[in-house]
């Protein structure tokens, strides 16, 4: 029996998917589990598999189409099967029949004469079509021919300001031409200024649309507060440079991930999320790390980061970053974080505040390691500092809890052997 192939939900926040390319064509036989197409979700490029065995009878959605979840994209069946019923769109649901209106004496009166206005009732009635035209009325009592509507739209005219000379006050072609001529006669000084440069509209990618929606969902309802601490980085910087001299494949960000995970283990109240009438504290530490992409960003997750060695974290981050930039992350690789890190220090940003990724209770913004003048015991020397800003959900933790977490993180980064 033929079956419909619909756009599947391939991520937790996915609402639609873009078909990048079909890997099978009409007439090809496919088995359950074979790849049908590559689909771009809001997070990654995912291979969509067949959930049934048969022949691809019809491909409805072409490469490049963006399709809502649950919408038909193909039909799989037997070679000679009639699939016409599967290709028909579902019948629209008919609205319930309205209750019969009351029949007062006034309703039994004769219909108004042609051209007279329709009586106004409490129940809105659909607009009657204009005689001979078939188009609905524009506004409450405004009628215009299709040609006049198109001409007004092209000229940017307000139909409400134009008097119609056609039957029953209908706006027709000559009315639009007269309005255009009148507008051109207005002195140039009174004309609105046009923008000096052209405007380029850039279509949002699936990822950027989701980022926009998610940030509104986070910033508006989640009560953020921010704490910044300046961390002495002299010892860690020396250790990091020593590792690099030995060609040890580790980044400064890898060390920060390890330190943050260790601090969260000490402060479980920060490894949590808000759940309405209670707070969830997680027994495992999964760190989401923001990775910049060409059209947005994604946060691959280092799971159980507190129990992994620095070399394991470094290797995992390299692999996750490579797959993220190739848009090949699997859903389990970018979901389930309990806390996040965003590092813009490598871009020279000294300090910034990040937006929490719900349902997590916090995110850490990592700035650049700066060489600055440091005063110690009245002596000025060169030192290295790094500013770290925590964005925290005030429903989960308060300022004192956030401050203690940052103090622990600072101590771990100051003394890297403690990590």
SEVO-769184 format. One record per residue (C-alpha): residue in one letter; x, y, z. Coordinates in steps of 0.1 Angstrom, whole numbers, padded with zeros to 4 digits, always signed. Each point is the difference from the previous one (the first is absolute). Layout:
aXYZ/...
END
This chain:
x+0000+0000+0000/x+0013+0034-0009/x+0010+0024+0028/x+0006+0037+0003/x+0035+0013+0008/x-0003+0031+0021/x+0026+0025+0013/x+0012-0016+0033/x+0008+0019+0032/x+0038-0004+0000/x+0008+0023+0030/x-0017+0011+0032/x-0006+0036-0013/x-0006-0008-0037/x-0032+0013-0015/x+0010-0003-0037/x+0027-0015-0021/x+0017+0009-0033/x+0007-0028-0024/x+0036+0005-0012/x+0000-0029-0024/x-0017-0033-0008/x+0023-0030+0001/x-0027-0022-0017/x-0022+0008-0031/x-0034-0010-0010/x-0001-0037-0010/x+0028-0010+0023/x-0006-0028+0024/x+0008+0007+0037/x+0002-0021+0031/x-0008+0010+0035/x+0029+0019+0015/x+0015+0011-0033/x+0007+0037-0004/x-0025+0019-0021/x+0012+0036+0002/x+0021+0025+0018/x-0020+0025+0021/x+0011+0032+0015/x-0015+0005+0034/x+0004+0030+0023/x+0031-0016+0015/x+0017-0023-0026/x-0002-0018-0032/x-0016-0034+0006/x-0004-0031-0022/x-0037-0009-0002/x-0006-0038-0001/x-0029-0020-0015/x-0024-0014+0025/x-0015-0025-0025/x+0010-0023-0029/x-0011+0006-0035/x+0004+0021-0031/x+0001+0038+0000/x-0031+0008-0020/x-0001+0037+0004/x+0023+0028+0013/x-0022+0029+0010/x+0026+0024+0015/x+0029+0010-0021/x+0036+0007+0011/x+0001+0034+0015/x-0036+0000+0013/x-0006+0008+0037/x-0027-0023+0014/x-0020+0001+0032/x+0002-0030+0023/x-0026-0026-0009/x-0005+0013-0036/x+0002-0024-0029/x+0033-0002-0019/x-0002-0034-0018/x-0020-0032-0004/x+0014-0035+0002/x-0020-0030-0013/x-0002-0029-0025/x+0007+0007-0037/x-0036-0003-0012/x-0019+0013+0030/x-0024+0029-0003/x+0014+0028+0022/x-0023+0028-0011/x-0018+0001+0033/x+0032+0005+0019/x+0010+0030-0021/x-0032+0018+0007/x+0002+0026+0027/x-0021-0007+0031/x-0035+0014-0002/x-0003+0032+0020/x-0021-0003+0031/x-0034+0015-0005/x-0010+0025+0026/x-0030-0008+0022/x-0033+0013-0014/x-0010+0032+0017/x-0031+0001+0021/x-0031+0013-0019/x-0004+0037+0004/x-0031+0015+0017/x-0027+0011-0023/x-0013+0034+0012/x-0025+0018-0021/x+0027+0023-0014/x+0017-0030-0016/x-0031-0007-0020/x+0001+0033-0018/x+0008+0002-0037/x+0037+0000-0010/x+0016+0034-0004/x+0000+0016-0034/x+0030-0004-0022/x+0028+0023+0011/x-0013+0005+0035/x+0024-0009+0028/x-0004-0033+0017/x-0014+0001+0035/x+0025-0004+0028/x-0007-0029+0024/x+0018-0013+0031/x+0011-0031-0018/x+0026+0008-0027/x-0010-0011-0035/x+0023-0007-0029/x+0003+0029-0025/x-0022-0003-0030/x+0018-0001-0034/x-0003+0031-0021/x-0023-0003-0030/x+0017-0014-0030/x+0035-0001+0017/x-0001-0028+0025/x+0027+0016+0022/x-0006+0007+0037/x-0005+0035+0012/x+0032+0017+0012/x-0005+0015+0035/x-0036+0006+0011/x-0015+0018-0030/x+0029+0001-0024/x-0002-0017-0034/x+0027-0002-0027/x+0005-0019-0032/x+0029-0025-0001/x+0019+0022-0024/x-0004+0030+0023/x+0012-0021+0030/x+0031-0010-0019/x+0008+0035-0013/x-0005+0015+0035/x+0023-0026+0016/x+0027+0007-0027/x-0003+0038+0006/x-0001-0003+0038/x-0034+0018+0001/x-0024-0001+0029/x-0034-0011-0014/x-0018+0016+0030/x+0010+0034-0013/x-0013-0005-0035/x-0036+0008-0011/x-0014-0026-0024/x-0018+0011-0032/x-0013-0035-0010/x-0034-0015+0008/x-0009+0002+0037/x+0032+0020+0007/x+0023-0028-0014/x+0036+0011-0005/x+0011-0007-0035/x+0030+0005-0022/x-0006+0037-0008/x-0002+0008+0037/x+0034-0015+0006/x+0015+0018-0030/x-0014+0033+0013/x+0014-0007+0035/x+0035-0008-0014/x-0001+0032-0021/x-0010+0021+0030/x+0028-0015+0021/x+0026+0007-0026/x-0011+0036-0001/x+0009+0005+0037/x+0032+0020+0005/x+0032-0021+0005/x+0006+0016+0034/x-0032-0017+0013/x+0009-0034-0013/x+0013-0025+0026/x+0037-0006-0001/x+0010-0033-0015/x+0028-0021+0016/x+0034+0008-0015/x+0010-0036-0003/x-0018-0031-0010/x-0011-0025+0026/x+0011-0036-0002/x-0023-0025+0016/x+0019-0031+0012/x-0022-0030+0006/x+0005-0016+0035/x+0013-0035+0001/x-0019-0027+0020/x+0027+0003+0027/x-0002+0039+0002/x-0038-0001+0002/x+0002-0025+0029/x+0026+0021+0017/x-0022+0031-0002/x-0030-0018+0014/x+0020-0017+0028/x+0017+0032+0011/x-0034+0017+0004/x-0012-0030+0020/x+0031+0003+0022/x+0006+0037+0004/x-0037+0011+0006/x-0013-0026+0025/x+0033-0010+0017/x+0011+0025+0027/x+0037+0003-0008/x+0026+0015+0023/x+0037+0004-0007/x+0032-0004+0021/x+0035+0008-0013/x+0033-0011+0015/x+0035+0008-0011/x+0022-0031+0002/x+0038+0000+0004/x+0012-0023-0028/x+0038+0001+0004/x+0005-0036+0012/x-0025-0015-0024/x+0015+0020-0029/x+0034-0014+0008/x-0014-0035+0002/x-0018+0005-0033/x+0031+0013-0017/x+0020-0030+0013/x-0026-0024-0014/x+0001+0017-0034/x+0039-0002+0001/x-0004-0038+0004/x-0025-0001-0029/x-0027-0011+0024/x-0033+0004-0020/x-0020+0021+0025/x-0015+0034-0002/x-0006+0026+0027/x-0037-0005-0004/x+0004-0037+0008/x+0016+0009+0033/x-0028+0024+0008/x-0026-0028-0008/x+0018-0023+0025/x+0001+0027+0027/x-0036+0010-0005/x-0011-0036+0003/x+0020-0004+0032/x-0016+0031+0015/x-0035-0012-0009/x+0007-0033+0018/x+0008+0021+0031/x-0030+0022-0005/x-0029-0022-0012/x-0025+0028+0005/x+0015+0015-0032/x-0003-0032-0019/x-0038+0003+0000/x-0031+0012-0018/x-0033+0016+0009/x-0030-0023-0003/x-0030+0021+0011/x-0007-0009+0036/x+0034-0016+0006/x+0037+0001-0010/x+0017-0029-0017/x+0036-0006+0011/x+0019-0024-0023/x+0023-0027+0013/x+0021+0001-0032/x+0018+0029-0015/x-0005+0005-0037/x+0016+0032-0014/x-0013+0016-0031/x+0026+0020-0019/x-0010+0026-0025/x+0015-0005-0035/x-0003+0028-0026/x-0013-0010-0034/x-0003+0021-0032/x-0037+0005+0006/x-0004-0002+0037/x+0014-0021+0029/x-0006-0034+0016/x+0009-0014+0034/x+0015-0036-0002/x+0000-0017+0033/x+0029-0015+0019/x-0017-0026+0022/x+0013-0008+0035/x+0027+0026-0005/x+0008-0001+0038/x+0012-0036-0002/x+0019+0003-0033/x+0037+0007-0003/x+0013+0032-0017/x+0012-0021-0030/x-0034-0017-0003/x-0018+0034+0001/x+0024+0014-0026/x-0005-0029-0024/x-0037+0000+0004/x-0002+0038-0006/x+0020-0003-0032/x-0022-0027-0014/x-0032+0018+0011/x+0011+0034-0015/x+0010-0017-0033/x-0034-0017-0003/x-0018+0032+0011/x+0016+0021-0027/x-0008-0027-0026/x-0036+0000+0013/x+0003-0037+0008/x-0008+0000+0037/x-0025-0026+0012/x-0028+0012+0023/x+0015-0017+0030/x+0032+0020-0005/x-0016+0034+0004/x-0028-0006+0025/x-0001-0007+0037/x+0025+0025+0013/x-0003+0010+0037/x+0022+0031-0003/x+0016+0019-0029/x+0031+0019-0009/x+0005+0027-0026/x+0036+0011-0007/x+0007+0031-0021/x+0034+0006+0014/x+0017-0014-0031/x-0017+0028-0019/x+0015+0027+0023/x-0032+0006+0020/x+0010+0009+0035/x-0034-0002+0017/x-0036-0007-0010/x-0033-0015+0013/x-0015-0031-0015/x-0037-0010-0002/x-0011-0031+0019/x-0010-0030-0021/x-0032-0013+0016/x-0006-0022+0020/x+0036+0004+0013/x+0004+0023+0030/x+0032+0017-0011/x+0026+0007-0027/x+0036+0013+0004/x+0014+0027-0024/x+0038-0004-0003/x+0020+0031-0010/x+0036+0003-0014/x+0031-0006+0021/x+0014+0035+0003/x+0035+0011+0009/x-0004+0029+0025/x+0018+0019+0027/x-0006-0016+0034/x+0007+0016+0033/x+0011-0024+0028/x+0014+0012+0033/x+0006+0034-0014/x+0020-0014-0030/x-0012+0003-0036/x+0007-0030-0022/x-0014-0015-0032/x-0027-0026+0005/x-0027-0019-0019/x-0037+0003+0008/x-0032-0014-0014/x-0035+0013+0006/x-0028-0025+0005/x-0037+0009+0001/x-0026-0023+0012/x-0036+0004-0012/x-0023-0017+0026/x-0037-0007+0002/x-0011+0017+0032/x-0028-0025+0005/x+0026-0027+0005/x+0028+0017+0018/x+0006+0034+0017/x+0030+0023+0000/x+0018-0015+0029/x-0002-0035-0015/x+0012+0013-0034/x+0029+0019+0017/x+0012-0031+0019/x+0000-0020-0033/x+0021+0026-0016/x+0024+0002+0029/x+0005-0038-0002/x+0006+0003-0038/x+0025+0028+0005/x+0019-0021+0026/x+0001-0029-0024/x+0013+0021-0029/x+0025+0018+0023/x+0014-0034+0011/x-0003-0023-0030/x+0013-0031+0019/x-0032+0001+0020/x-0020-0008-0031/
END
